[in-house]
Amino acid sequence: MSAFESWILGYLVNSLWQVPVVFCAAWCAARLARQVSVAAEHRVWVGALLLEIGLPGCSVGLNDLVRTVADMFKWGTAGAGASVRVSIGAGRVVESGVLRFPTAALIGAAVLYGGTLLYFAGRLGWGLWRTVRMQRHAVPLVLTGTAARSWERYADLLGVRGAGTSGPRIAVAEGLRGPVAVGVRRGVMLVPPGFVAEVEDFDLEAVLAHELAHIQRRDFAKNLLYELMSLPVMFHPVVWLTRARVAESREMICDAMAADAVAGRERYARSLLRLAARLASGTPDRTLHAIGIFDANLFERRVMKLTMKKVEVRGVRRLAVAAACVAVGLGTCASALALRMEVAAPVAQAVNSKPHTAGDAPVHVSGAVMAGNVLTRVTPVYPKAAKEAKIQGAVVLKGVIGKEGLVEQLNVVSGPSELVNSAIESVKQWTYKPYLLNGNPVAVETTVTVHYMLDK
């Protein structure tokens, strides 16, 4: 198994438990941030989504991360030293935080994960193609009268460029249940045929303000980016819950922007209710990557948020909430890094391998005894390239000491690939006093762990 394959499987294994942990922490942080504003809650959920995507792939140990951060605040330490410590242990190797699976299981997991990834990538591509095709075939709509004035006024209030060659535009598209906003560089509002003529003026103003808020925030581009980044973990149902929370908080932000633009939260809420009753038949097409006024599922909370009395949190309380959210995030990251599991390669690297017959099998001897039997020891040299790259860690070697006290077999159990050769080159030169069993020399199996540590 290559290092990349091991990293991919490690990403898959760690995402299974890290994603729910991040979601639970984000839920707690979002409850706190909700007291400040819905925008703060939205940022918490977006941050949670990014952590769910990136944290399983972070293979940096917690101690290494702390040391790296500490080194960033040091001045003039470019020539920092390093040290190597060697410990000898006997018996079977017990690896903390390392998972080993049968080769068939690894292959099956890789095939299943690859198939799932291709499915969601194809689904994203199909939906994006349908959205682009719908936008290209949309017929431009020229607003007149009150609708035209409302479009210009809300575009100006929300900071969107005016209706011109570079500003947002509105068009009619077939196959839509309700109005949506699309476009990466230039925002476009798409409406079903006959929608503008059939909707009452104030309800139309609410729709125009809401979709212009999406265009001003570039929500279509952001949503597309989130979907692309989420592909590696889209197999996880908890990621779907996180994305639903992102969509919900995003809609409430646009609700607040639109309500302020139309000068009336209660009137805007009543418009949402009338529009919801009008568009109740049918369900939105989830394969389209457009952002609509009813994109989120939790419609009840959106209306309640609009009708509740607005309480603004300032000063010390606002700072305390922000500090608590940051603390929850840092604690979650630290826990995930500390408990990260590695998927070790099933192939071991052997040096000077000699076959052992059943009657000549090595015996397990205590570490204290084998440490006392060492005659000559060559201290490993810290590789210069690894030192400059701030790479440190432990290289675990499982060795067999022959009857003559020479290292006959040496297998790599785990450790950074940049440090493995240094450890092997030194340990294979060690010599031991032959271990006697009933007066006869026998082969011994033991473990040698070489710790490479950068000086603080």
C-alpha positions as CSV (number, residue, x, y, z in Angstrom):
1,M,0.0,0.0,0.0
2,S,1.4,3.4,-1.0
3,A,1.5,6.3,1.4
4,F,-1.3,8.0,-0.6
5,E,-3.5,5.0,-0.4
6,S,-2.9,4.7,3.3
7,W,-3.8,8.4,3.7
8,I,-7.0,8.0,1.7
9,L,-8.1,5.0,3.9
10,G,-7.1,7.0,7.0
11,Y,-9.2,9.9,5.8
12,L,-12.2,7.5,5.4
13,V,-11.8,5.8,8.7
14,N,-11.3,9.0,10.7
15,S,-14.2,10.8,8.9
16,L,-16.6,8.1,10.3
17,W,-16.2,9.4,13.9
18,Q,-14.8,12.9,13.5
19,V,-17.7,14.2,11.4
20,P,-20.3,13.4,14.1
21,V,-18.0,14.9,16.8
22,V,-17.6,18.1,14.8
23,F,-21.4,18.3,14.2
24,C,-22.2,17.9,17.9
25,A,-19.6,20.6,18.8
26,A,-21.0,22.9,16.1
27,W,-24.6,22.4,17.4
28,C,-23.5,23.6,20.8
29,A,-21.5,26.5,19.3
30,A,-24.5,27.4,17.0
31,R,-26.8,27.6,20.0
32,L,-24.5,30.1,21.6
33,A,-23.9,32.1,18.4
34,R,-27.7,32.3,17.8
35,Q,-27.8,34.7,20.7
36,V,-25.6,37.1,18.7
37,S,-27.0,36.9,15.2
38,V,-28.1,34.5,12.5
39,A,-25.0,35.5,10.6
40,A,-22.8,34.3,13.5
41,E,-24.7,31.0,13.5
42,H,-24.2,30.7,9.8
43,R,-20.5,31.2,10.2
44,V,-20.4,28.4,12.8
45,W,-22.1,25.9,10.5
46,V,-19.9,26.9,7.5
47,G,-16.8,26.4,9.8
48,A,-18.2,23.0,10.9
49,L,-18.6,21.9,7.3
50,L,-15.0,22.9,6.5
51,L,-13.8,21.0,9.5
52,E,-15.7,18.0,8.6
53,I,-14.1,18.1,5.2
54,G,-10.5,18.9,6.3
55,L,-10.0,17.5,9.8
56,P,-10.0,13.7,8.8
57,G,-7.2,14.4,6.4
58,C,-5.0,16.2,8.9
59,S,-2.3,13.7,9.9
60,V,-0.4,16.1,12.1
61,G,-0.1,14.9,15.6
62,L,-1.3,17.2,18.4
63,N,2.1,17.4,20.0
64,D,3.7,18.1,16.6
65,L,1.2,20.8,16.0
66,V,1.8,22.5,19.4
67,R,5.5,22.3,18.8
68,T,5.1,23.8,15.4
69,V,3.0,26.7,16.6
70,A,5.5,27.3,19.4
71,D,8.3,27.4,16.9
72,M,6.5,30.0,14.9
73,F,6.9,32.5,17.8
74,K,10.6,31.9,18.2
75,W,13.1,34.3,16.6
76,G,16.4,33.3,15.3
77,T,15.9,29.6,15.7
78,A,16.4,28.5,12.1
79,G,19.3,26.3,13.2
80,A,17.3,24.5,15.9
81,G,18.8,21.2,17.0
82,A,17.3,17.8,17.3
83,S,17.7,14.7,19.4
84,V,17.3,11.0,18.9
85,R,16.2,8.6,21.7
86,V,16.1,4.9,21.4
87,S,14.1,2.5,23.6
88,I,14.0,-1.3,23.4
89,G,10.9,-3.4,24.1
90,A,10.4,-7.1,23.8
91,G,7.5,-9.2,22.7
92,R,4.7,-8.4,20.4
93,V,4.2,-4.9,19.1
94,V,1.2,-2.9,20.4
95,E,0.6,0.1,18.2
96,S,-1.5,2.9,19.7
97,G,-3.7,4.7,17.2
98,V,-2.8,2.3,14.3
99,L,-5.4,0.2,12.6
100,R,-4.5,-2.8,10.5
101,F,-7.1,-4.5,8.2
102,P,-6.9,-7.5,5.9
103,T,-5.9,-6.7,2.4
104,A,-9.3,-7.8,1.1
105,A,-11.1,-5.5,3.5
106,L,-8.9,-2.6,2.4
107,I,-9.5,-3.3,-1.3
108,G,-13.3,-3.6,-0.7
109,A,-13.4,-0.3,1.3
110,A,-11.4,1.5,-1.4
111,V,-13.7,0.2,-4.2
112,L,-16.8,1.2,-2.3
113,Y,-15.5,4.6,-1.4
114,G,-14.4,5.2,-5.0
115,G,-17.8,4.2,-6.3
116,T,-19.6,6.5,-3.8
117,L,-17.3,9.4,-4.7
118,L,-17.9,8.9,-8.4
119,Y,-21.7,8.7,-7.8
120,F,-21.8,12.1,-5.9
121,A,-19.4,13.7,-8.4
122,G,-21.6,12.5,-11.3
123,R,-24.7,13.8,-9.5
124,L,-23.1,17.2,-9.0
125,G,-22.0,17.3,-12.6
126,W,-25.5,16.4,-13.8
127,G,-27.2,18.9,-11.7
128,L,-24.8,21.7,-12.6
129,W,-25.2,20.8,-16.3
130,R,-29.0,21.0,-16.0
131,T,-28.7,24.4,-14.1
132,V,-26.4,25.9,-16.8
133,R,-28.7,24.5,-19.5
134,M,-31.8,26.0,-17.9
135,Q,-30.0,29.4,-17.5
136,R,-28.9,29.4,-21.2
137,H,-32.4,28.7,-22.4
138,A,-34.1,31.2,-20.1
139,V,-35.9,34.1,-21.8
140,P,-35.0,37.5,-20.5
141,L,-37.9,39.3,-18.8
142,V,-38.4,43.1,-19.0
143,L,-40.1,44.4,-15.8
144,T,-42.4,47.3,-16.1
145,G,-44.2,49.6,-13.7
146,T,-44.0,48.8,-10.0
147,A,-42.1,45.7,-10.5
148,A,-39.3,47.5,-12.4
149,R,-39.1,50.2,-9.7
150,S,-38.9,47.6,-7.0
151,W,-36.2,45.7,-8.8
152,E,-34.0,48.9,-9.1
153,R,-34.7,50.0,-5.5
154,Y,-33.9,46.7,-3.9
155,A,-30.8,46.3,-6.0
156,D,-29.6,49.6,-4.8
157,L,-30.5,49.0,-1.1
158,L,-28.8,45.6,-1.1
159,G,-25.6,46.9,-2.8
160,V,-26.1,45.0,-6.0
161,R,-25.2,46.7,-9.3
162,G,-28.1,48.3,-11.1
163,A,-29.9,46.6,-13.9
164,G,-27.5,47.0,-16.8
165,T,-25.0,45.1,-18.8
166,S,-23.0,44.2,-15.7
167,G,-25.8,44.0,-13.2
168,P,-28.2,41.3,-12.2
169,R,-31.0,40.3,-14.6
170,I,-34.2,38.4,-14.4
171,A,-35.4,35.8,-16.8
172,V,-38.2,33.2,-17.3
173,A,-37.2,29.5,-17.3
174,E,-39.3,26.4,-17.8
175,G,-39.5,23.6,-15.2
176,L,-39.2,25.7,-12.1
177,R,-41.5,25.5,-9.1
178,G,-40.5,28.9,-7.7
179,P,-38.0,31.7,-8.2
180,V,-34.3,30.9,-7.8
181,A,-31.0,32.7,-8.1
182,V,-28.1,31.4,-10.2
183,G,-24.9,32.7,-11.7
184,V,-21.3,32.8,-10.5
185,R,-19.9,36.1,-12.0
186,R,-23.3,37.7,-12.8
187,G,-26.4,37.0,-10.8
188,V,-29.5,35.9,-12.6
189,M,-33.0,35.5,-11.1
190,L,-35.1,32.8,-12.8
191,V,-38.8,32.7,-12.4
192,P,-41.5,30.3,-13.7
193,P,-43.6,31.4,-16.6
194,G,-46.4,33.7,-15.5
195,F,-45.1,34.1,-12.0
196,V,-44.5,37.9,-12.1
197,A,-48.0,38.5,-13.4
198,E,-49.8,36.2,-11.0
199,V,-48.2,37.3,-7.7
200,E,-49.4,40.3,-5.8
201,D,-47.2,43.4,-5.8
202,F,-45.9,43.2,-2.2
203,D,-45.3,39.4,-2.4
204,L,-43.3,40.0,-5.6
205,E,-41.3,42.7,-3.8
206,A,-40.5,40.1,-1.1
207,V,-39.3,37.6,-3.7
208,L,-37.2,40.2,-5.5
209,A,-35.6,41.4,-2.3
210,H,-34.8,37.9,-1.2
211,E,-33.3,36.7,-4.4
212,L,-31.3,39.9,-4.8
213,A,-29.9,39.2,-1.3
214,H,-28.7,35.8,-2.6
215,I,-27.1,37.5,-5.5
216,Q,-25.4,40.1,-3.3
217,R,-24.0,37.4,-1.1
218,R,-23.0,35.3,-4.1
219,D,-24.7,32.3,-2.5
220,F,-24.9,30.3,-5.7
221,A,-21.1,30.3,-6.1
222,K,-20.6,29.6,-2.4
223,N,-23.0,26.7,-2.5
224,L,-21.3,25.2,-5.5
225,L,-17.9,25.5,-3.8
226,Y,-19.3,23.8,-0.7
227,E,-20.6,21.0,-2.7
228,L,-17.3,20.5,-4.6
229,M,-15.4,20.5,-1.3
230,S,-17.9,18.2,0.4
231,L,-17.5,15.4,-2.2
232,P,-14.9,13.4,-0.2
233,V,-17.3,13.1,2.8
234,M,-20.7,13.2,1.0
235,F,-21.2,9.5,1.9
236,H,-21.6,10.5,5.5
237,P,-25.3,11.3,6.5
238,V,-24.1,13.8,9.2
239,V,-22.6,15.9,6.4
240,W,-26.1,16.2,4.9
241,L,-27.3,17.5,8.3
242,T,-24.6,20.1,8.4
243,R,-25.3,21.3,4.9
244,A,-29.0,21.6,5.8
245,R,-28.0,23.8,8.7
246,V,-25.9,25.9,6.4
247,A,-28.8,26.3,4.0
248,E,-31.2,27.1,6.8
249,S,-29.1,29.8,8.3
250,R,-28.3,31.2,4.9
251,E,-32.0,31.6,4.1
252,M,-32.6,33.3,7.4
253,I,-29.8,35.8,6.6
254,C,-31.4,36.6,3.3
255,D,-34.8,36.8,5.0
256,A,-33.4,39.5,7.4
257,M,-31.8,41.4,4.5
258,A,-35.0,41.3,2.5
259,A,-37.3,42.2,5.4
260,D,-35.1,45.3,6.2
261,A,-35.2,46.2,2.5
262,V,-39.0,46.0,2.3
263,A,-39.4,47.8,5.6
264,G,-41.4,45.3,7.6
265,R,-40.6,42.0,9.1
266,E,-44.2,41.0,9.8
267,R,-45.4,42.0,6.3
268,Y,-42.5,40.0,4.8
269,A,-43.4,37.0,7.0
270,R,-47.0,37.2,5.7
271,S,-45.7,37.3,2.2
272,L,-43.6,34.1,2.9
273,L,-46.7,32.4,4.1
274,R,-48.7,33.4,1.1
275,L,-45.9,32.3,-1.3
276,A,-45.5,29.0,0.6
277,A,-49.3,28.3,0.2
278,R,-49.0,29.1,-3.5
279,L,-45.9,26.9,-4.1
280,A,-47.1,24.1,-1.8
281,S,-47.8,21.7,-4.6
282,G,-44.8,19.7,-5.8
283,T,-41.3,19.5,-4.4
284,P,-38.2,21.4,-5.4
285,D,-35.8,19.6,-7.8
286,R,-32.8,18.8,-5.6
287,T,-30.5,18.1,-8.6
288,L,-30.6,21.7,-9.6
289,H,-27.9,23.8,-7.9
290,A,-30.0,27.0,-7.8
291,I,-30.7,29.0,-4.6
292,G,-34.4,29.7,-4.1
293,I,-36.5,31.4,-1.5
294,F,-37.7,28.1,-0.2
295,D,-34.3,26.3,-0.4
296,A,-34.3,25.4,3.3
297,N,-36.6,22.8,4.8
298,L,-37.3,24.4,8.2
299,F,-39.8,27.1,7.0
300,E,-41.4,27.3,10.5
301,R,-38.3,28.6,12.2
302,R,-37.7,31.2,9.4
303,V,-41.2,32.7,10.0
304,M,-40.7,32.6,13.8
305,K,-37.4,34.3,13.5
306,L,-39.0,37.1,11.6
307,T,-41.8,37.6,14.0
308,M,-39.7,37.4,17.2
309,K,-38.5,40.6,18.8
310,K,-35.0,41.4,17.7
311,V,-32.5,41.5,20.6
312,E,-29.0,42.8,19.8
313,V,-26.1,41.4,21.8
314,R,-23.2,43.7,22.3
315,G,-20.1,44.3,24.4
316,V,-18.8,41.8,26.8
317,R,-21.5,39.3,26.2
318,R,-20.8,39.3,22.5
319,L,-17.1,38.7,23.1
320,A,-17.9,36.0,25.6
321,V,-20.1,34.1,23.1
322,A,-17.3,34.5,20.4
323,A,-14.7,33.2,22.9
324,A,-16.9,30.2,23.8
325,C,-17.4,29.3,20.2
326,V,-13.7,29.5,19.5
327,A,-12.9,27.4,22.6
328,V,-15.4,24.7,21.4
329,G,-13.8,24.7,18.0
330,L,-10.2,24.4,19.3
331,G,-11.2,21.7,21.8
332,T,-12.9,19.7,19.0
333,C,-9.8,20.0,16.8
334,A,-7.5,19.0,19.6
335,S,-9.5,16.0,20.5
336,A,-9.8,14.9,16.8
337,L,-6.0,15.2,16.3
338,A,-5.2,13.4,19.6
339,L,-7.4,10.5,18.9
340,R,-6.7,10.2,15.1
341,M,-6.4,6.6,13.8
342,E,-3.8,5.7,11.2
343,V,-4.3,2.9,8.7
344,A,-0.9,1.2,8.5
345,A,0.3,-0.4,5.3
346,P,0.1,-4.2,5.4
347,V,3.5,-4.6,3.8
348,A,6.5,-4.5,6.1
349,Q,10.0,-3.6,5.0
350,A,12.6,-6.3,5.8
351,V,16.4,-6.0,6.1
352,N,18.8,-9.0,6.1
353,S,15.8,-11.3,6.3
354,K,16.6,-14.9,7.2
355,P,14.0,-17.7,7.3
356,H,13.4,-19.4,10.7
357,T,12.2,-22.9,10.9
358,A,9.5,-24.0,13.4
359,G,12.0,-25.4,15.8
360,D,14.2,-22.3,15.5
361,A,11.5,-19.7,16.0
362,P,12.6,-16.6,18.0
363,V,11.6,-16.4,21.7
364,H,10.1,-13.3,23.3
365,V,12.4,-11.8,26.0
366,S,11.7,-8.9,28.4
367,G,12.9,-5.5,27.3
368,A,15.0,-5.1,30.4
369,V,17.0,-8.2,29.7
370,M,17.6,-7.3,26.0
371,A,18.6,-3.8,26.9
372,G,21.3,-5.3,29.1
373,N,22.5,-7.6,26.3
374,V,23.4,-4.8,24.0
375,L,27.2,-4.8,23.2
376,T,27.5,-2.1,20.6
377,R,25.0,0.5,19.6
378,V,25.1,2.9,16.7
379,T,23.2,6.1,17.4
380,P,20.8,7.1,14.5
381,V,21.6,10.3,12.7
382,Y,18.7,12.8,12.4
383,P,18.3,13.3,8.6
384,K,19.0,16.9,7.6
385,A,16.0,17.1,5.2
386,A,13.6,15.8,7.8
387,K,15.0,18.3,10.4
388,E,14.6,21.2,8.0
389,A,11.0,20.0,7.2
390,K,10.2,19.9,10.9
391,I,9.4,16.1,10.7
392,Q,9.6,14.2,13.9
393,G,8.1,11.1,15.4
394,A,8.8,7.5,16.4
395,V,10.0,4.8,14.1
396,V,9.0,1.3,15.4
397,L,11.2,-1.6,14.2
398,K,10.4,-5.2,15.0
399,G,13.7,-7.2,14.9
400,V,15.0,-10.7,15.3
401,I,18.4,-11.1,17.0
402,G,20.2,-14.2,15.9
403,K,22.0,-16.8,18.0
404,E,25.3,-14.9,17.3
405,G,23.9,-11.6,18.6
406,L,23.5,-10.1,15.2
407,V,20.4,-8.4,13.8
408,E,19.1,-11.0,11.3
409,Q,15.7,-9.5,10.5
410,L,14.4,-6.0,10.8
411,N,10.8,-5.0,9.9
412,V,9.4,-1.5,9.8
413,V,6.1,-1.4,11.8
414,S,5.4,2.3,11.6
415,G,6.9,5.7,11.4
416,P,7.5,8.7,9.1
417,S,9.0,7.5,5.8
418,E,11.6,10.3,5.9
419,L,13.0,8.8,9.1
420,V,12.8,5.1,8.4
421,N,16.1,4.7,6.5
422,S,18.1,6.4,9.3
423,A,16.6,4.2,11.9
424,I,17.3,1.0,9.9
425,E,20.8,1.9,9.0
426,S,21.8,2.4,12.6
427,V,19.9,-0.5,14.3
428,K,21.0,-3.1,11.8
429,Q,24.6,-2.5,12.9
430,W,23.9,-3.2,16.6
431,T,25.4,-6.3,18.2
432,Y,24.1,-8.2,21.2
433,K,25.4,-10.7,23.7
434,P,23.8,-14.1,22.7
435,Y,20.8,-14.9,24.7
436,L,21.1,-18.3,26.4
437,L,18.1,-20.6,27.0
438,N,18.9,-23.7,29.0
439,G,22.6,-23.0,28.3
440,N,22.1,-22.8,24.5
441,P,22.0,-19.6,22.4
442,V,18.6,-18.8,20.8
443,A,17.2,-16.3,18.5
444,V,15.2,-13.5,20.2
445,E,12.4,-11.2,19.0
446,T,12.3,-7.7,20.3
447,T,11.1,-4.2,19.4
448,V,13.3,-1.2,18.9
449,T,11.7,2.3,18.9
450,V,13.7,5.2,17.6
451,H,12.3,8.6,18.7
452,Y,13.3,11.6,16.6
453,M,12.5,14.9,18.4
454,L,13.2,18.5,17.5
455,D,14.6,20.6,20.4
456,K,12.3,23.2,21.8
